[in-house]
């Protein structure tokens, strides 16, 4: 009887710990994405960008001070069809304190494998 209760308590504790780790990882990723979105909005606002959607934020353990992000930008002017102009763009970011800075533009991708190649210096 005691053995069954102990097993249930251990399983409950393990499940709770797993949920806590997953929550921390999710908050960490969303925090980086929100910092990157804010960086892109501030950097691109003078160019007429009205909306930024971060499509991918990728970090690689081999390059801890670098990240790749891709975004969909919406501008404050329209296409010939009258729809807002959109651009799909990618960036290599460098760590700056607790945040990020834009190092250079690269091609756009939503694939993590391609983002890893861009971080490694490939095309």
N, C-alpha and C positions, 0 to 999 in steps of 0.2 A: 504494500500500500504506500509506504513512504517512498519507495523507489520510483513508483509511477508519478507521484507528485513532484519529486525532485526532477525527473526527466521533463515534465511539463514546464516547470519553472525555468530550467536550462533552455529549453526550446523557445519559450516566451522571451527570455533575455536575449538569446541569439537573434531572434527575429526583430526585436526592438533595436538592437545594435545595428543590424543590417539596414533597417529603415532610416536610422539616424545618419549613417554613412551616405546612403543614397540621397538624402535630403541635403546634406552638406555639399556633395558633389554637384547637385543640381543648382543650388544657390551660387556656388562658385562660378559655374559656367555662365549662368544668366547674368551675374555681376560683370564678368568680362565682356559679354555681349552688350550690355547696357553702356559700359564705359566706351566701347568701340563705337557704338551708335552715336553717342554724344560727341566723340572725337570727330567722326565723319561729318555730323551735322554742323559742328562749329567750323571745320576746315573748308567745307564745300558751300556753305551758305553764301559767301561772296560771289560764287559762280552761278547763283540762281537755283540751287537745290532746295526744294521745299519739303521733300520726304526721303528718308533713308530706311530701307529694310535690309537688315543683316541676314543674308542667306546662308552663310557658313562662317563659323569662327573655329579655327583649327590651330592647336598647338602640338608640337612634337617634342617628346622627351629628349631627343638628340639635339634640339635647338631650344633650350629653355627660355632664352631671352628673345625669341622671335615667334611670330604668329602669322597666320594667313587669314584674311577675311575677304569674303566676297559680299557685294551689296547691290541692291537695285536702287538706283537713284531716280527720283522724279523731279523734273525741272519746272520752273514757273512759266515756261512757254510751251506752245503746242506744236504738234506735227502738222503736216499738210492736211491731214484728216480731221484736225481739230481736237485730237486727244493729247493729253499731257506727254511731253517728251520724256522717255525713259532711257536709262543707260545701265548696262550690267558691267560692273567693274570689280577688279580684284586688287588687293594691296598686301604687301609684306609690311608687317608692323614690328617695331622694336620696343622692348620693355623700357619704360621711363618711370622710375619710382614704382608706385603702385598702379600706374596706368600704362598707356601705349602711345607711341608716336608713329606716324606714317613714314616709312623708309623709302618705298618706291611702289610704282604701279606694276601690276602683272596681269596676265590674262585671267578672265573670270572662270570659275568652276564651282560646282556644288559637291564635287567628289573629293573625299578626304585623301585618297591615294594621289590624285593630281596636286592637291594642296601640299602634300608632303614633298613632292618633287620640286615645287616652287620654292619651298623653304630651304631645300638642299641646293638651290641655285640652278636647277634645271628649267627647261622650257616646256 
